[in-house]
Amino acid sequence: MAKIGPASFKYVLRARFTADSLIDKPDVIGAVFGQTEGLLGEELDLREAQKNGKIGRINVESNSSNGKTSGEITIPTSLDIAETALIGAAIETIDRIGPSKASVTVDKIEDVRVSKREYIMKKAQQLLNDALKVTAVDTTELLQKLYEDVRQKEFVEYGPEKLPAGPEVNDSEEVIVVEGRADVMNMLKHGFTNVIGMNGTNIPKTVLDLSRKKTITLFVDGDRGGEMIISAFSQMGHVDFIAKAPSGMEVEELAKKEINQALRVKVPFEEYDTSSAGKSKEPLPERRSAPVQRQPVEVPAELKEKVPSLINEIIGTRGAFLVNEKFEIMGKIPYKEVEAAILNIENVFMLVLDGSITEEIAKSAEQSEVKYVIGSRVSGNSQAVKLLSYDDVGYRYK
């Protein structure tokens, strides 16, 4: 007789029986085979099915009391659910077991795979609990390790000096310049990928070259050293904005909310007071053209109510929200893909950017009939689209 291993079971048919006299297990098994013979055709004949490995060993558990016998019959099968149900119905036609009258009732068809999954979950929980007790795993430590692994993959070495940097320095219009490697790693951890470090107080040529091509935010520690770097950088390269960590703190130790807040209140270089750093009175290098001068913009009250929460959510992601007229987010795209993407998307009512509104973005928004574009600052111009800065909509960092 072919045997069927537990690994190939799909279902177990469970039935109860009662008999009016004392009977043995062979009597029950004989009745199962004998009284179902020919009922379901050759393919589902129990003897043939067992020979072909479609059903496993029939198990009988019985108890005798007061001259009667009762118990349970279990039949494992590798048949499908419908075929197993037919066998169950056939077994219920048994009316005699051995010499006595009897009845058989099928209780259920049990899916073995469900039972195995339940066992696996319980066993996995037990193994995990045991492992945690033995090794005293610190979840915070695991998360920190995960963050470090992710940051290591994003980290690049930029330029001949192999400066620590994020992967978006080349592609981003705006670049955040920080003091060193630890600052870069912390910024990457919190999702800022357009960042580069100077590796000290000397300004590398690579950073000076970038400052002449891109919008530069110099983000320094909240100490005397940070002030000295601002002074040195301003005399050698172009600086657009100054951002500082809170007094006495370093960029490398800031949480994401603190970074966002520092960048939110960054100051245009022309407005930054550098007197405390002993800034030289020599004239600064020639600067790029100033941002577009704009007339005051009238902003609907609904925008001032709805938009600040969207700005707070997008800041730090280097992305852009596509928003419909109901102020629902239709989707999110990378900042660098805004110009091309909105030309292919219909019914965009408003764009909310983590970055400035350039001339190119304004032009694409016009072509796509976008009504509003909100960014950190406005350097583009448009007659058809209202271009708004965070300040225009009354945004304040939360």
C-alpha positions in Angstrom: 0.0 0.0 0.0 1.4 3.4 -1.0 1.9 5.7 1.9 1.3 9.4 1.8 3.7 11.6 3.7 2.4 14.5 5.9 4.0 17.1 3.6 1.7 16.2 0.8 -1.6 16.4 2.8 -4.0 19.1 1.8 -7.0 18.3 3.9 -8.0 16.0 6.8 -11.6 14.7 6.8 -12.9 14.3 10.4 -16.0 12.2 11.2 -17.7 10.8 14.3 -19.3 7.4 14.6 -21.5 5.5 17.0 -22.3 1.8 17.1 -24.8 -0.1 19.1 -22.4 -2.9 20.2 -18.8 -3.4 21.1 -16.6 -3.2 17.9 -12.9 -3.0 17.1 -11.0 -0.6 14.9 -10.7 -3.1 12.0 -14.5 -3.2 12.0 -14.7 0.5 11.4 -12.0 0.6 8.7 -13.6 -2.4 7.0 -17.0 -0.5 7.0 -15.4 2.6 5.5 -13.9 0.7 2.6 -16.6 -1.9 2.1 -19.7 0.4 2.3 -18.3 3.1 0.1 -17.1 0.8 -2.6 -18.6 1.6 -6.0 -20.4 4.8 -4.8 -18.1 7.3 -6.3 -16.6 5.5 -9.3 -13.2 4.1 -9.8 -11.3 7.4 -9.5 -12.5 8.0 -6.0 -12.8 4.4 -4.8 -11.0 4.6 -1.4 -8.9 1.4 -1.9 -7.7 2.7 -5.3 -7.2 6.2 -3.9 -5.0 4.9 -1.1 -3.0 2.7 -3.5 -2.3 5.8 -5.7 -1.3 7.9 -2.7 -4.4 10.2 -2.9 -5.5 9.4 0.7 -3.3 8.6 3.7 -3.7 6.0 6.4 -7.2 6.0 7.9 -7.0 6.6 11.7 -9.7 5.4 14.1 -9.9 6.4 17.8 -12.7 4.6 19.8 -14.1 4.3 23.3 -16.5 1.6 24.6 -19.1 2.2 27.3 -22.3 0.5 28.4 -22.1 -2.0 25.5 -21.8 0.7 22.9 -18.8 2.1 20.9 -18.1 5.7 19.7 -15.2 7.5 18.3 -13.5 9.5 15.6 -12.4 8.7 12.0 -9.7 10.9 10.4 -8.8 10.5 6.7 -5.9 12.7 5.3 -6.2 13.4 1.6 -4.2 15.1 -1.2 -7.4 15.4 -3.3 -9.0 18.8 -3.9 -11.7 20.2 -1.6 -14.6 19.0 -3.8 -13.3 15.4 -4.1 -12.7 15.3 -0.3 -16.2 16.5 0.3 -17.6 13.7 -1.9 -15.7 11.1 0.1 -17.1 12.7 3.3 -20.6 12.4 2.0 -20.1 8.8 1.0 -18.8 7.9 4.5 -22.0 9.3 6.0 -24.0 6.6 4.2 -22.4 3.9 6.5 -25.3 2.3 8.5 -23.5 -0.8 9.9 -20.1 -1.4 11.5 -19.3 -5.0 12.2 -22.4 -6.8 13.4 -24.2 -3.7 14.7 -26.2 -0.8 13.5 -24.2 2.4 13.3 -24.1 6.0 12.1 -21.4 8.2 10.9 -21.4 12.1 10.8 -18.7 14.2 9.2 -17.8 17.1 11.4 -15.5 19.1 9.1 -12.9 19.1 6.4 -9.7 20.7 7.9 -7.3 22.6 5.7 -3.9 21.2 6.8 -2.1 24.2 5.4 -4.0 26.6 7.7 -3.0 24.4 10.7 0.6 24.4 9.5 0.6 28.2 9.2 -0.7 28.6 12.7 1.9 26.2 14.0 4.6 28.1 12.1 3.5 31.5 13.6 3.4 30.1 17.1 6.8 28.4 16.7 8.3 31.6 15.2 7.0 33.6 18.1 8.5 31.2 20.5 11.8 31.2 18.8 11.8 35.0 18.6 11.0 35.3 22.3 13.8 32.9 23.2 16.2 34.8 21.0 15.3 38.1 22.5 15.7 36.7 26.0 19.1 35.2 25.2 20.6 38.1 23.2 18.8 41.0 24.8 18.3 42.7 21.4 18.0 46.5 21.5 15.5 47.6 18.9 16.9 51.1 18.9 20.3 49.7 18.1 18.9 47.6 15.3 17.2 50.7 13.8 20.3 52.7 14.1 22.3 50.0 12.3 19.6 50.0 9.5 19.9 53.8 9.2 23.6 53.6 8.9 23.4 50.9 6.2 21.0 53.0 4.2 23.1 56.1 4.6 26.2 54.3 3.5 24.5 53.3 0.3 23.5 56.9 -0.4 26.9 58.4 0.5 29.2 59.4 -2.3 32.6 61.0 -2.7 32.4 64.1 -4.8 35.0 65.9 -6.9 38.8 65.5 -6.9 39.0 66.1 -3.1 36.5 63.2 -2.6 34.2 65.3 -0.5 31.4 63.6 1.5 28.1 64.2 -0.3 24.6 63.1 -1.1 23.7 61.6 -4.5 21.7 64.6 -5.7 24.4 67.3 -5.7 24.9 67.2 -9.4 21.2 67.1 -10.4 19.8 69.6 -7.8 19.5 73.3 -8.5 20.0 74.0 -4.8 22.9 72.6 -2.7 23.3 72.6 1.0 26.9 73.0 2.1 27.8 71.7 5.6 31.0 71.5 7.5 32.0 67.8 7.5 31.3 64.2 7.0 29.3 63.6 10.2 27.0 66.5 9.1 26.5 65.0 5.7 25.6 61.6 7.2 23.0 63.1 9.5 21.4 65.1 6.7 21.3 61.9 4.5 19.7 60.0 7.4 16.9 62.6 7.4 16.3 62.5 3.6 18.4 65.5 2.5 20.4 64.2 -0.5 21.5 67.5 -2.1 24.2 68.1 0.5 28.0 68.3 0.5 30.6 68.7 3.2 33.8 70.8 3.2 35.8 68.5 5.4 37.0 71.3 7.6 37.2 75.1 7.7 39.1 75.5 4.4 36.8 76.0 1.4 37.6 73.3 -1.2 37.8 74.3 -4.9 35.0 71.9 -5.7 32.6 73.7 -3.4 33.7 77.1 -4.7 33.0 75.9 -8.3 29.5 74.6 -7.2 28.8 78.0 -5.6 29.1 79.7 -8.9 26.7 77.3 -10.6 24.0 76.6 -8.1 21.9 78.1 -5.3 24.0 77.6 -2.2 22.7 77.4 1.4 25.6 77.4 3.9 24.4 75.4 6.9 26.8 75.7 9.8 27.0 74.8 13.5 25.6 77.2 16.1 29.0 78.2 17.5 31.9 80.6 16.8 33.4 78.2 14.3 30.2 78.4 12.3 30.4 82.2 12.1 34.1 82.0 11.0 33.2 79.6 8.2 30.4 82.0 7.0 32.9 84.8 6.9 35.6 82.8 5.1 33.1 81.3 2.6 31.5 84.7 1.8 34.9 86.1 0.8 35.8 83.3 -1.6 32.6 81.9 -3.1 29.0 82.9 -3.7 26.5 82.3 -0.9 22.7 82.7 -1.4 21.4 81.7 2.1 22.8 81.2 5.6 21.3 78.6 7.9 22.5 77.8 11.4 22.0 75.1 14.0 20.5 76.3 17.3 23.1 78.0 19.6 25.6 75.5 21.0 24.4 72.6 18.8 26.1 71.0 15.7 24.4 70.0 12.5 25.4 66.4 13.0 23.3 66.1 16.1 20.1 67.7 14.9 16.8 65.8 14.5 14.8 66.2 11.3 12.4 68.7 12.7 15.4 70.9 13.9 17.0 70.7 10.5 13.7 71.6 8.8 13.3 74.6 11.1 16.8 75.8 10.6 16.4 75.6 6.8 12.9 77.2 7.0 14.3 80.3 8.7 17.5 80.6 6.6 18.4 84.1 5.8 19.4 85.6 2.4 23.1 86.4 2.6 22.5 90.1 1.9 20.5 90.3 5.1 22.8 88.3 7.4 24.7 90.2 10.0 28.3 89.0 9.9 29.7 91.7 12.1 30.1 89.3 15.1 32.4 87.1 12.9 34.7 90.0 12.2 33.8 90.0 8.5 36.2 91.8 6.3 35.1 95.1 4.8 36.5 94.2 1.4 33.9 94.1 -1.4 32.4 90.6 -2.0 32.9 88.8 -5.3 30.5 89.6 -8.0 27.2 87.9 -7.3 24.6 86.4 -9.6 21.5 88.2 -10.6 19.1 88.9 -7.8 15.8 87.0 -7.6 12.9 88.3 -9.6 11.3 91.3 -7.9 7.5 90.7 -7.5 4.5 92.7 -6.7 2.6 91.7 -3.6 0.3 88.8 -4.4 -3.3 88.5 -3.2 -3.8 85.0 -1.8 -7.2 83.4 -1.2 -8.0 82.6 2.4 -8.5 78.9 1.6 -4.9 78.6 0.4 -3.6 80.1 3.6 -5.7 77.6 5.5 -4.9 74.4 3.4 -1.4 74.9 2.0 0.8 75.2 5.2 0.1 71.6 6.2 1.2 70.5 2.7 4.4 72.5 2.9 5.2 71.0 6.3 4.8 67.5 4.8 6.9 68.2 1.7 9.8 70.0 3.3 12.9 67.9 3.4 11.8 65.4 0.8 13.2 67.2 -2.3 9.8 66.5 -3.9 6.7 68.2 -5.2 3.0 67.5 -4.5 0.4 67.6 -7.3 -2.8 68.9 -5.8 -6.3 69.1 -7.2 -9.0 71.7 -6.6 -10.2 69.9 -3.5 -6.7 70.3 -2.1 -6.2 66.5 -2.3 -2.8 65.2 -3.1 -2.9 63.6 -6.6 0.6 62.3 -6.4 4.2 63.2 -5.5 7.2 63.5 -7.9 10.9 64.3 -7.4 11.6 68.1 -7.6 14.0 67.6 -10.5 11.3 66.0 -12.6 8.7 68.7 -12.1 9.2 70.5 -15.4 8.7 67.4 -17.5 6.1 65.6 -15.4 3.5 68.3 -15.2 3.4 68.6 -18.9 2.0 65.1 -19.0 -0.5 65.2 -16.2 -3.9 66.8 -16.5 -6.1 68.6 -13.9 -3.3 69.8 -11.6 -4.7 72.7 -9.7 -1.6 73.5 -7.6 2.1 72.5 -7.2 3.7 72.5 -3.8 7.5 72.3 -4.0 10.3 71.5 -1.7 12.5 74.0 -3.5 12.4 77.3 -5.4 10.1 78.1 -8.3 12.4 78.5 -11.3 11.7 80.1 -14.7 11.5 76.6 -16.2 9.0 75.3 -13.7 6.8 78.5 -14.1 6.8 78.0 -17.9 5.8 74.3 -17.6 3.1 75.2 -15.1 1.7 77.8 -17.6 1.6 75.2 -20.4 -0.2 72.7 -18.1 -2.7 75.4 -16.9 -1.8 75.0 -13.3 -3.4 77.8 -11.2 -0.9 78.0 -8.3 2.8 77.1 -7.7 4.1 77.3 -4.1 7.8 77.1 -3.4 10.5 78.1 -0.9 11.1 81.2 -3.0 10.2 82.6 -6.4 12.9 83.2 -9.0 10.7 82.7 -12.1 7.9 84.8 -13.5 4.4 84.1 -15.0 1.4 86.1 -16.0 -1.0 83.1 -16.1 0.1 81.2 -12.9 0.2 82.6 -9.4 3.7 81.9 -8.1 3.8 82.0 -4.3 6.5 81.7 -1.7 6.0 80.0 1.7 5.8 83.4 3.2 3.0 84.5 0.8 0.7 81.7 2.1 1.5 82.5 5.8 3.5 79.3 6.3 5.3 79.0 9.7 7.3 76.0 10.7 5.4 73.7 13.1 
